[in-house]
Amino acid sequence: MEESSKDVTDLIWDRTLELFIKIHDCPDNPEHLDSLVHWLNEDPAHLKAFNELGQIWISTGIALAREIGQPLIDLERDQSPLMTH
Protein backbone atom coordinates (compact mmCIF):
# COMPACT_ATOMS: atom_id res chain seq x y z
CA MET A 1 0.00 0.00 0.00
CA GLU A 2 2.88 2.36 0.80
CA GLU A 3 4.32 1.83 -2.70
CA SER A 4 1.01 2.87 -4.28
CA SER A 5 0.99 6.06 -2.21
CA LYS A 6 4.56 6.80 -3.32
CA ASP A 7 3.56 6.28 -6.97
CA VAL A 8 0.67 8.75 -6.63
CA THR A 9 2.96 11.28 -4.96
CA ASP A 10 5.50 10.86 -7.75
CA LEU A 11 2.81 11.42 -10.38
CA ILE A 12 1.60 14.54 -8.60
CA TRP A 13 5.13 15.94 -8.39
CA ASP A 14 5.80 15.09 -12.05
CA ARG A 15 2.67 16.98 -13.12
CA THR A 16 3.45 19.84 -10.75
CA LEU A 17 6.89 20.27 -12.29
CA GLU A 18 5.49 20.02 -15.80
CA LEU A 19 2.88 22.72 -15.20
CA PHE A 20 5.29 24.94 -13.27
CA ILE A 21 7.80 24.84 -16.12
CA LYS A 22 5.12 25.59 -18.72
CA ILE A 23 3.90 28.59 -16.73
CA HIS A 24 7.46 29.77 -16.13
CA ASP A 25 8.48 29.44 -19.78
CA CYS A 26 5.27 30.90 -21.26
CA PRO A 27 3.56 32.98 -18.55
CA ASP A 28 1.24 34.68 -21.06
CA ASN A 29 -0.17 31.45 -22.49
CA PRO A 30 -3.78 31.21 -21.25
CA GLU A 31 -3.95 27.47 -22.04
CA HIS A 32 -1.17 26.75 -19.55
CA LEU A 33 -2.85 28.83 -16.88
CA ASP A 34 -6.22 27.17 -17.53
CA SER A 35 -4.59 23.72 -17.28
CA LEU A 36 -2.94 24.68 -14.02
CA VAL A 37 -6.12 26.07 -12.46
CA HIS A 38 -8.15 23.03 -13.54
CA TRP A 39 -5.53 20.65 -12.18
CA LEU A 40 -5.18 22.52 -8.88
CA ASN A 41 -8.94 22.31 -8.35
CA GLU A 42 -9.01 18.53 -8.85
CA ASP A 43 -7.37 17.63 -5.55
CA PRO A 44 -6.03 19.48 -2.50
CA ALA A 45 -2.83 17.43 -2.85
CA HIS A 46 -2.20 19.17 -6.18
CA LEU A 47 -2.33 22.62 -4.59
CA LYS A 48 -0.13 21.45 -1.73
CA ALA A 49 2.52 20.14 -4.13
CA PHE A 50 2.38 23.30 -6.26
CA ASN A 51 2.81 25.52 -3.20
CA GLU A 52 5.68 23.36 -1.94
CA LEU A 53 7.39 23.70 -5.31
CA GLY A 54 6.84 27.45 -5.15
CA GLN A 55 8.52 27.56 -1.75
CA ILE A 56 11.47 25.58 -3.11
CA TRP A 57 11.70 27.99 -6.04
CA ILE A 58 11.67 31.02 -3.71
CA SER A 59 14.21 29.48 -1.34
CA THR A 60 16.52 28.68 -4.22
CA GLY A 61 16.30 32.26 -5.46
CA ILE A 62 17.10 33.61 -2.00
CA ALA A 63 20.06 31.26 -1.65
CA LEU A 64 21.41 32.30 -5.05
CA ALA A 65 20.92 35.99 -4.23
CA ARG A 66 22.88 35.56 -1.03
CA GLU A 67 25.59 33.73 -2.93
CA ILE A 68 26.07 36.61 -5.38
CA GLY A 69 25.47 39.31 -2.79
CA GLN A 70 22.20 40.67 -4.23
CA PRO A 71 20.05 42.42 -1.60
CA LEU A 72 17.05 40.26 -0.73
CA ILE A 73 14.75 43.30 -0.88
CA ASP A 74 15.23 43.21 -4.68
CA LEU A 75 13.74 39.73 -4.77
CA GLU A 76 10.86 40.58 -2.45
CA ARG A 77 9.77 43.57 -4.53
CA ASP A 78 8.84 41.40 -7.54
CA GLN A 79 7.37 38.58 -5.48
CA SER A 80 4.04 37.22 -6.70
CA PRO A 81 1.80 35.47 -4.18
CA LEU A 82 1.55 31.71 -4.34
CA MET A 83 -1.68 30.27 -5.61
CA THR A 84 -4.48 29.70 -3.14
CA HIS A 85 -7.46 27.45 -3.41
N, C-alpha and C positions, 0 to 999 in steps of 0.2 A: 504494500500500500504506500509506503514511503517513497518508493521509486516512481510511482505514478504521480505523486504530488510534486516530486522533483521535475518530472517531465513537463507538467503543466507550468510550473514556475519558469522553466527554461523557455517554453514557448511564449509565455507572456513577456519575458525579458527580450527575446529575439524580436518580437513584434514592436515592443517599446523602442528598441534601438532603431529598427527600420523606420518607424514613424518619426522619431526624433531627428534622424539624419535627413529624411525627406523635408521636414519642416525647416531644418537648419539650412539645407542647401537651396531650397526654393520657398522662402517664407511668404511670397506673394501668390503662391499657387493655391487657389481656393479648394481644389480637389484634395490636396494633402491635408488641409485644415479640416475639411468635412470628414475625411477618413479618420483623422485623429479624434475629433469630437464624438463621432459615432462609436468608435472603439472604446473610448474612455467611459461612455455611458453604458456599455454592455456589462461591466463588472467592476465593483469597487477595487478589486485587485489590480485592474489595469491602471486606474488613477494612482494607486499607491506606487506601482512600479514606475510610472511616468514621473511622479514627483520625486521619487528616490533618485532617478536618473538626473533630474534637474538639479538636485542637491549635489550630486557627484560632479556635474558639469560646473556648477558655481564654485565648489571647493577646489576643483582643478584650476579654474581661472584665478582664484585668490592665491593659490600656491605658486602658480607661474608668475603672477604679478609681484609677489614677494621675492621670488627668485631674481627677477630683473630689476627690482627696486621701484616699480610703478606704485604710486600712491593708491591705496585701496579705495579712496573716495572716488577716483576716476571710474572704477568698476561699478560702484554702487549707483552712480548717477544714471547710468544707462540700464539699470536692472529692471527687467520686466517681471511682474509677479508670476508665480507658478500657477498652473491651471487648478481650478477648484471645481468641485462637482456640485 
